[in-house]
Amino acid sequence: MRKKFITGVVMAGLIPMLTGCASWSRIGKDIHSEVSNGLKRDIKVYNADGKIIMEEKGKFDIKHSSRSLQYIDQQNNKHNIYFGDNTTVTVDELK
């Protein structure tokens, strides 16, 4: 019991120090995305010439790896985007 209390006091002291840092902001965004089925985002895929070849706006929860992006849209459809060396993908959060 005492160990839990001490851990709680330490965490309570650290949280105010972390509120201004970027990692704390990312944690907050992750939590918000999880509880609200994603964030409003704009996903764009560009070809090697810089032209947009695909764009989708909506509320998405995304996962990515080095060569793919996965997201589930509001109609509960899962999408996979696979990209190569000549493709750029941007994901922007919308307000």
N, C-alpha and C positions, 0 to 999 in steps of 0.2 A: 504494500500500500504506500509506504513512504517513497519507494522508487518511482511510482507513478506520479506522485505529487511533485517530486523534484523535477521529473521530466516535463510535467505540465508547466511548472514555473519557468523552467529554462526556455521552453517553446514560446510561452507568453512573452518572454523578454526578447526573443529573437524576431518574432513576427513584426513588431513595429519597425525594426531595423531593415527588414526586407521589403517593406511596402514600396519603396522607391526604386527598386532594382528591376531590371528586365526579366530576370528569371522568375521573380515573384509574379510579374505580369503574365508571363507565359503559363504559369501554373493556374492562375485565375482564368485565363482564356480556355485552357484545357478542361477545367471543371465546368465552366459555362457551356462549352460545346457538348460535353457529355450529358448534362442534365437537360439541355434544350434541343436535342437531336441535331446538333451542328450549328454552325454560324453562317450568316449571310455572306456568300463569297462569289467571286467572279473567277472562273477557271478559263484560261486562254492557252491554246496550243499554237505555237508559231513554227513555220517551216524554216529552212535554211536562209531564205530570202527575207525573213522577218515579217511575212504575211500571216495573218491569223487564219488558221485552217479549221479551228474549232473553238467555240466559245459557249459557255453555259453559266448562267447566273441562277442562284437559288440558295437554299439553306442546306449545307452539306457538312457531313463529318467525313474527314479525309484521312487516308493512310498513304504513305509513300515509301518507296525503296529507291535504290539508285537508278532503276530503269522503268519504274511504273508508278502510277497514281491510281488509287482506288477510292471511290466515293459512292455513297448511297443517296439518291435523290429523295425528294418529298413524296414520291409515289412508291417508295420502297424498292426501286430498281437499282441494282448494283452495277456500277460502271468501272471499267478498267481502261486506263490509257497507258499504252506502252510507248516509250519514246527512245530514240537512238541518238547518235552523235550529232545529227543535224537538226534536232528538234529542241525547242525550248518550251517549257511549261511554266506559267505563272499562276499563282493562286493568291488573290487579293481579298482581304476582308472588306466587306461593304458596311457602311454605317446605316 
